[in-house]
Amino acid sequence: MTERMIPISTASSDPAFVLSRPQRTVSATAGGTVFRSAHEAITALRSGRISHIVGALPFTPGAPTALWAPESVTITDTPWQPGSHLEPQAVTPRPDSRTFPQFEFDAALPTPDEHRQRVATAVELLADPGHPLQKVVLARAIRARCANPVRAQDIFDLMVASDPMSNGFLVDLSAAGGRYPGRHLVGSSPEILVRRSGNRILSHPLAGSARRVLDDGDADRTAADTLLASAKDLAEHRFVTDQVAAVLRDRCAEVSTPAPELMATPAMWHLGTPITAAVPVAGPSALELAVALHPTPAVCGTPTGAAARVIADLEGERGFYAGAVGWCDADGNGEWMVSIRCAELAADGSTLLAHAGGGIVAASDPAAELAETTGKFQRILGPLGIADLPVTVG
């Protein structure tokens, strides 16, 4: 694929949307038609009135989306190169966490002790034979501040530069309205909700995780092997693959669900299953499949309705964390990543809120679940200079 652009000028050199993947980068400007619901965006794509949709879906279906038909879209066959959107004389070296403005830990929301208690409450529900819950994903947040305002683009560049696969995403959330104008979602997600390329479909859910031991190769391998043999994690993973495969079987053909395999990220080991399928040319688009699949048990739980109610009761509103970010074109092609390993940057550029969660099943241990989220936070907070997080009240 050669570079394709719909050339319309933009007021800023920074794109409003970028999704960097090993095989492709899609970047887009702001402007154009805004869609507050995925249904409106799907209808516009199907009508042929627009060529592309980009943006983000919130965790809660039915909440306002941050989707728009951009004035300009650029697609390349390579990962994002930090600084590539600038004029040649303005390009800066690849970002380095040692020289990046340092964020400082501000607060844990909730406190570590309260998160452990939330997990314990969920475990009690899971052990209750009269409650339908089989799995629920509980998350917590870390708020951090920086003395000097930081551009979302700079954080995105740092995420891409610090990821071995050059994964990263940036979404201007202004299209969602409400409290979101000027805010950005930035991160580096390893999880493919769905990709459509021609008639081929791929969903690569991740569920079941273990923190890596990067300074000890033998211990790191042991952590991976232990995860792959863990009955608790394999059962948690099966909830996800069963539901994803069921959704795809209703809409696609040739659905294949292989055995789970290990996937390594800079901070974590994960169990992942590459589920493939096929669709006819006029079949569901990448955006339609993303809406049908979201939220999977990997970020919500099983059954979906019961898990969502527990999350609402224990956590409250998640916003765009654990939603999806991506793009879709009028031919149905596109890719949507689960919005994890991410943070929301405030409009003033000085405060960010990062989230991390873990799947809770009846065999879950609250202390271990807290440790899992601490490990997942390092993907977004480590490059920003926050290496240590409190594990007690604070």
Secondary structure in CASP SS format (residue, H / E / C, confidence):
PFRMAT SS
TARGET T0000
AUTHOR 0000-0000-0000
METHOD secondary structure of the structure
MODEL  1
M C 1.00
T C 1.00
E C 1.00
R E 1.00
M E 1.00
I C 1.00
P C 1.00
I C 1.00
S C 1.00
T C 1.00
A C 1.00
S C 1.00
S C 1.00
D C 1.00
P C 1.00
A C 1.00
F E 1.00
V E 1.00
L E 1.00
S E 1.00
R E 1.00
P C 1.00
Q C 1.00
R E 1.00
T E 1.00
V E 1.00
S E 1.00
A E 1.00
T C 1.00
A C 1.00
G C 1.00
G C 1.00
T E 1.00
V E 1.00
F E 1.00
R C 1.00
S C 1.00
A H 1.00
H H 1.00
E H 1.00
A H 1.00
I H 1.00
T H 1.00
A H 1.00
L H 1.00
R H 1.00
S H 1.00
G C 1.00
R C 1.00
I C 1.00
S C 1.00
H E 1.00
I E 1.00
V E 1.00
G E 1.00
A E 1.00
L E 1.00
P C 1.00
F C 1.00
T C 1.00
P C 1.00
G C 1.00
A C 1.00
P C 1.00
T C 1.00
A E 1.00
L E 1.00
W E 1.00
A E 1.00
P C 1.00
E C 1.00
S C 1.00
V E 1.00
T E 1.00
I E 1.00
T E 1.00
D C 1.00
T C 1.00
P C 1.00
W C 1.00
Q C 1.00
P C 1.00
G C 1.00
S C 1.00
H C 1.00
L C 1.00
E C 1.00
P H 1.00
Q H 1.00
A H 1.00
V C 1.00
T C 1.00
P C 1.00
R C 1.00
P C 1.00
D C 1.00
S C 1.00
R C 1.00
T C 1.00
F C 1.00
P C 1.00
Q C 1.00
F C 1.00
E E 1.00
F E 1.00
D E 1.00
A E 1.00
A E 1.00
L E 1.00
P C 1.00
T C 1.00
P H 1.00
D H 1.00
E H 1.00
H H 1.00
R H 1.00
Q H 1.00
R H 1.00
V H 1.00
A H 1.00
T H 1.00
A H 1.00
V H 1.00
E H 1.00
L H 1.00
L H 1.00
A H 1.00
D C 1.00
P C 1.00
G C 1.00
H C 1.00
P C 1.00
L C 1.00
Q C 1.00
K E 1.00
V E 1.00
V E 1.00
L E 1.00
A E 1.00
R E 1.00
A E 1.00
I E 1.00
R E 1.00
A E 1.00
R E 1.00
C C 1.00
A C 1.00
N C 1.00
P C 1.00
V C 1.00
R C 1.00
A H 1.00
Q H 1.00
D H 1.00
I H 1.00
F H 1.00
D H 1.00
L H 1.00
M H 1.00
V H 1.00
A H 1.00
S C 1.00
D C 1.00
P C 1.00
M C 1.00
S C 1.00
N C 1.00
G E 1.00
F E 1.00
L E 1.00
V E 1.00
D E 1.00
L H 1.00
S H 1.00
A H 1.00
A H 1.00
G C 1.00
G C 1.00
R C 1.00
Y C 1.00
P C 1.00
G C 1.00
R C 1.00
H E 1.00
L E 1.00
V E 1.00
G E 1.00
S C 1.00
S C 1.00
P C 1.00
E C 1.00
I E 1.00
L E 1.00
V E 1.00
R E 1.00
R E 1.00
S E 1.00
G C 1.00
N C 1.00
R E 1.00
I E 1.00
L E 1.00
S E 1.00
H E 1.00
P C 1.00
L E 1.00
A E 1.00
G E 1.00
S E 1.00
A E 1.00
R E 1.00
R C 1.00
V C 1.00
L C 1.00
D C 1.00
D C 1.00
G H 1.00
D H 1.00
A H 1.00
D H 1.00
R H 1.00
T H 1.00
A H 1.00
A H 1.00
D H 1.00
T H 1.00
L H 1.00
L H 1.00
A H 1.00
S C 1.00
A H 1.00
K H 1.00
D H 1.00
L H 1.00
A H 1.00
E H 1.00
H H 1.00
R H 1.00
F H 1.00
V H 1.00
T H 1.00
D H 1.00
Q H 1.00
V H 1.00
A H 1.00
A H 1.00
V H 1.00
L H 1.00
R H 1.00
D H 1.00
R H 1.00
C C 1.00
A E 1.00
E E 1.00
V E 1.00
S E 1.00
T C 1.00
P C 1.00
A C 1.00
P C 1.00
E E 1.00
L E 1.00
M E 1.00
A E 1.00
T C 1.00
P C 1.00
A C 1.00
M E 1.00
W E 1.00
H E 1.00
L E 1.00
G E 1.00
T C 1.00
P C 1.00
I E 1.00
T E 1.00
A E 1.00
A E 1.00
V C 1.00
P C 1.00
V C 1.00
A C 1.00
G C 1.00
P C 1.00
S C 1.00
A H 1.00
L H 1.00
E H 1.00
L H 1.00
A H 1.00
V H 1.00
A H 1.00
L H 1.00
H C 1.00
P C 1.00
T C 1.00
P C 1.00
A C 1.00
V C 1.00
C C 1.00
G E 1.00
T E 1.00
P C 1.00
T H 1.00
G H 1.00
A H 1.00
A H 1.00
A H 1.00
R H 1.00
V H 1.00
I H 1.00
A H 1.00
D H 1.00
L H 1.00
E C 1.00
G C 1.00
E C 1.00
R C 1.00
G C 1.00
F C 1.00
Y C 1.00
A C 1.00
G C 1.00
A E 1.00
V E 1.00
G E 1.00
W E 1.00
C E 1.00
D E 1.00
A C 1.00
D C 1.00
G C 1.00
N C 1.00
G E 1.00
E E 1.00
W E 1.00
M E 1.00
V E 1.00
S C 1.00
I C 1.00
R C 1.00
C E 1.00
A E 1.00
E E 1.00
L E 1.00
A C 1.00
A C 1.00
D C 1.00
G C 1.00
S C 1.00
T E 1.00
L E 1.00
L E 1.00
A E 1.00
H E 1.00
A E 1.00
G E 1.00
G E 1.00
G E 1.00
I E 1.00
V C 1.00
A C 1.00
A C 1.00
S C 1.00
D C 1.00
P H 1.00
A H 1.00
A H 1.00
E H 1.00
L H 1.00
A H 1.00
E H 1.00
T H 1.00
T H 1.00
G H 1.00
K H 1.00
F H 1.00
Q H 1.00
R H 1.00
I H 1.00
L H 1.00
G H 1.00
P H 1.00
L H 1.00
G C 1.00
I C 1.00
A C 1.00
D C 1.00
L C 1.00
P C 1.00
V C 1.00
T C 1.00
V C 1.00
G C 1.00
END
